[in-house]
Amino acid sequence: MKSAVSRVVVAVSIVAALGATSACGGSGGDDGEKSRKPGAGSAKGGAAAARLEKAALATGDVKGYEVEKPKGAGKAGNSGKAGTAGKAVKADPAGCAPLADILGTGTGSAPSTSPRPEAYISRTLIRTDDKDSTTTRVGLSAYAEADAERLMADLRAASKAKKCATFHVGGHRYFGVRPAGAAGANLGGDEVVSYKLAHPMGEYVARQTITVVRDGGTLAVFDASNLYDPEGVQHDREAERNGMESVGTPKADEDPKVAAAIVDAQLGRV
């Protein structure tokens, strides 16, 4: 039987690892990065990367959250390909590829049908108290504005498509894809797409609420995650029956929420 402490450690560790190095769009990976030749594109990407780094959140920007910089994040076109051991894989159905790109799994096309960002950075925000087990990743990507507009249109269509309610990327199955209300008191930007999904992760169910905001050619991706742990929920119930304090494990109907404070703080810096 798991202790309350071990359950929390496991949950936080797994959620923090959910696509921590993902980037929005393109599955070119490191090979695509190495094949680029220095030139105007490199200089442009460098300027975009500097701009995104300046706009990135840091600890102290959002009260109650610690901000971490994931290792390996920040390479243009490096989508991370979570769980694919560096191999490009295709989304099935193919029309769900925009959802896979946001998750960092890549689409497996060569070259990718999705535009690659000129620059990308990400940060992970974790609550400093134990009142909420939600972990939020914030990604910023720089594109040509026309490319950003196309990505948003494709993402909006995929998040609403019945055929993408369940889709696969390699050996990963994602389900429960549905539109969601956007968080943030002052979203601003030019357009917003927000949706939810989930996928199995061992004995847990990893759940995500994703909000993407486009401001010109910049995409800000807010990905809030938590884990449904049936055993942890049962332990909480037993603790309450025995008059003890529960850990507060998210229940089956408790989807993660993108905190408005995080959205407002990040968009205020873009």
N, C-alpha and C positions, 0 to 999 in steps of 0.2 A: 504493500500500500504506500502510495506517495505521501510525503509530508507536505504541508501547506507551502513551506519555503521552497522545496524542490520543484513543486508544480509551477510556482511563479517564475523560478529561474529558467525552467524548460520553456515556458510560454514566451517569456521575453526574448530568450535566445533565438527561438525559431522565428518569431515575428520579425525581429530585427534583421534576420537573414533573408527575408522574403524579397528576392530581387534587388538587393541593396545596391547593386551596380548597374541597374537597368537605365536605359536611355530611351527617349521617345523617338521612334522611327528608325528604320534601317537595321539590317543585321550584318553589316559588313564586318564587324569584329576587328580583331587586331591585324588580321591579314590585309584587310581593306585599308587600315590605317598605314601600314608599312608601305603599301603600294603607291601611296600619294607622293607626288613630286613637289618639292618646295616651289613656291611661287606666290602669285597674288592670292590664291585661295588660302594658302597657309597663313599669310599675314592677316587676312580677313578673319580666319578662324581664331587666330591668336588674340585679336582685338575683341572678338565676341566672347572668348573665354575669360578675358580680363574683366569685361563688363559683367558677366554672370557671377564671377567670383566676388566682385564688389557688391553685388546685389544679394548674395547668399546670406541666409540667416546664421547667427552665431548664438552661443549660450548667453542669455541675458536679454535677447531680443523678444522672447516670448516668456512671460512669467509662468513659472511652474514647469518649464521644460528644459532639458539638457539637449544640446545640439551636437551631433557627432558627424564627422566627415567619413563616409565609407571608404575603405581601402579599394583602390583600383578604379574609383569613379572619376569621371571628368574627361574621358577621351571621346572625341567626336566620332560618332558612328559605332561606338562600342556598346552594344545593347546588352551585354552581360550574358545572354543566352542561359538564363538560370536553369540549372539542372540538366543541361544538354552536353556537358563535358566539352564545350568549345565547338560542337558540331551544329551547323545550321539545320534547323528543322522547319517543316511547314505547318501552318495552321490548317486544321480541318474542321469545318469547311474553309476554303481559301478566303472567302469573303470576311472571315473573322480575323484576318491578319492584323488589322489596325489595333485590335484589342491585345493581341499577342505582342505587338511592338511596344505598347505602353508598359506591359508587364516585363519587358526586357528579354523575352524568349526568342525574338527574331522570327522572320518569316521563312527563311531558308532559300529565298529566291536569289539568283546570282546574275546580275546585281539585284538588290532589293527593289521591289516596286515602290517602296516608301522612300521619300527623300531622306538623306542623312543630315543630321544637324551639323552646323558649322562648329558648334561648341555645346558642351553639356556638363552640368555639375549637379550634384545631389547632396542632400543632407538628411540625417535621420533624427527625429525628435522623440524623446522619451520622457514621460512624466517623472518628476523628481520625487513624487509621493506614490503611495500604493492605492490611490483612489480610482485609478483608471488604468487598465492593462493595454490600452490602445497605443500602438506605435505608429508614427506618421513619417513617411518619406516625402520629401519635397524635391522635385527635380526641375531644373530650368534648362530649356533647350533653345538655341538660336537658329532660326531658319530664314531663308528668303521669305518675304511675306506671302507670296503666292503659294509656296510650298506649305507654309503653316496653315493657310486657309484650306488647302486640299486635305491635309491631314485631319483637320477638325471635321470636315464634311464626311470623310471616310469613317472616322471614329464615331460620329453621331449616328450614321447609318448602321454601323455594325452593332452599336450598343442597343439599338431598337429592333434589330432584325430577329425574327423568330428562330431562324436557322442558327443564330449565334447564342441562343439561350443556354446551350451546352456546346462547347467546342473542345478540341484536343490540340495540343502542341507536343509532338513527340509522345512520350509516355505520360504527359500531364493532362488531366481532365479538369476543365473549368465548367462550372454550372451556376444556375441562378442568376445569369446575367440579365440585368434590368435597369432602366433609367432610375436615377435618384435625384432628390432635391439638392441643389448646390448649397454649400455652407459659406458663411462670410457675410458680414454686414455691408461691406463696401467692395463687392467683387470687381466692379469696373471692368476694364478690358473690353475687347471687341466681341467676344462670344465665349460661351461656357458649355461644356459637356460633362455630365456627372452620371455615374452608374455604379452598380454593385455587382459583385460576383464572389464565388467561393471555390475552393478546391481541396481535395483530401490531402492530408499530410500526416501519414502514419495513423496513430490513434486519434488525431485531432482533425478538425475542419478549419482550415485557414480562411478567414473572410476578409474581404477588402471593399472599401468604398473609395472610389476614385473620382476626383474632380479635376478637370483640365480647363485652364483659362488661357485664352489667346489674347495677347496684347501686341498688335502689329505682327512682327515675325518671331516674337518670344512666346514659348509655351511654358506655363507653370503647371506642373502635375503634382497634385496632393493625393497621396495614397495612404489611407488609414487602414491598419490591419489589426485584427485580434484573432484569438483562437477559441474555438468551442471545444472544451475538454469535458466530455460527459462524466468522467471519473471525478474531475475537480468539482463539477457542479454538485455531484452526489455528496462529496466530502463537505462542501459548504452547507448543504441541507442538514447533514448529521451534526455539524458544529452548532448550527442554530438551534436544533432540537435539544442539544445538550447545554444550551445557554452560553456557548462560546462564540467568539467573534469569527465570522467567516472571512475567507480571503477575497471574496467578491469575484469569483470566476465568471466570465461572461456566459450567459445562458443561451439556449438554442435560438431564441428570438432577438438577441441583442447584437445587431449589426454594428460594426465600428462606425464612428462619426468623425468626419474631418472637422477639427476644432476651428470655429470662426476666428479665434485669436491668431491661429497660425496662418490662415488664409490672409487675413487683414494685414498681418505683419509682413508677410512675404510680398504681397502685391504692392504694399506701400514702398517697397525697395526696388521694384522692377522698373 
